Amino acid sequence: MLVQHCREYSTLMLLQVFTLSIKADLENIESISLPEDSSYTLTVKDSAGDDQREGVVVSRLEEQELSGSRGTAHFALKWSRDARHEASLSLQHIKGVTRALTAADAGKFVPIVAFECRGLDPIAWQPQDGFVIRAPSGMVWEDVDLSSGEWAEYDEKSGEAVSVMELEWRFDTYRPKK
């Protein structure tokens, strides 16, 4: 029984990287991005069970020391079934993978951020404010709220309507290409 528990624990605490990808219908928009210091509101699930935590806010600006380790994470918790082991999540930028959504990405999901996880999986994201939206005219809107999945404005430089509609998101397991 102890051997099986150790095997299960080692499996659930393996490092996994998930990307958060978005897509949207863009009108007269050059790009949508989130600054490095953005916060992400997530629902996370125990990798080896059914426990979930909603409303978890993760930011690069906050770091927690991991118990029994010299490492840190942007978020850490202990699941009730096994309070001895800490699950953790850290935000990452993966060069050549995570980036802004652009007009050229029409109809495609684009990874905007990565989450390095041990013992938990992100299963839901609640878009909020903080988005930076750029128009081809050079106009920039900061701290845009996309919690409704839509946003519309008028670009005074170009004299055109601009909008983000039907924002969708998904999590994917990231596996580096070899």
Secondary structure, 3 states (H helix, E strand, C coil): CHHHHHHHHHHHCCEEEEEEEEEEEEECCCEEECCCCCEEEEEEEECCCCCEEEEEEEECCCCEECCCCCCEECEEEECHHHCCCEEEEEEECCCCCCCCEEHHHCCCCEEEEEEEEECEEEEEEECCCCEEEECCCCCEEEEECCCCCCEEEEECCCCEEEEEEEEEEEEEECCCCC
